[in-house]
Amino acid sequence: MNQKAYQVVFPATLVIVMVAFLSTFFFASASLSYAASDKKKPTAAAKMSPVEHTESLIKDLQGKLQITDAQQELWKNLTQVMRENAKEMEAFHREKAENAKNMNAVDSLKFYSKVIEAHSEKLKKFIPPFEAFYASLSEKQKKMTDKYFRSGKPIKEQG
């Protein structure tokens, strides 16, 4: 190819790549918005704040996993991290709600980058107490926990 062809093809390719990249954000947001739209009745989790959802999850897991007295201290450490993480993530929800109408595309991308970094930091903070708690679980408890993490669905009682 000659120099002029590169001058036309490269910018066009760059535009196509950028449009594809940005569309993933748009369609991801649109599909989440559609999923939460009034096409279906919103689930209780969709209406909850991160703190409320975390409290609900803690209560549900504690009952279904039948946490023993020997596991209580590890459970307490884990739930403390869960609660702290939820409070910090709720702050992002408030910030987004307060600023969404004034954010341009660049602001939105920067905000999502900040949220992703926060999620990563929260996960790093969560793993050590979860790992300690998981190691204390019985085989039955581990199977239930593994199933939950694979599916993301609530734990059902197992006989």
Beta strands, then each sheet from edge to edge (+ up, - down):
end
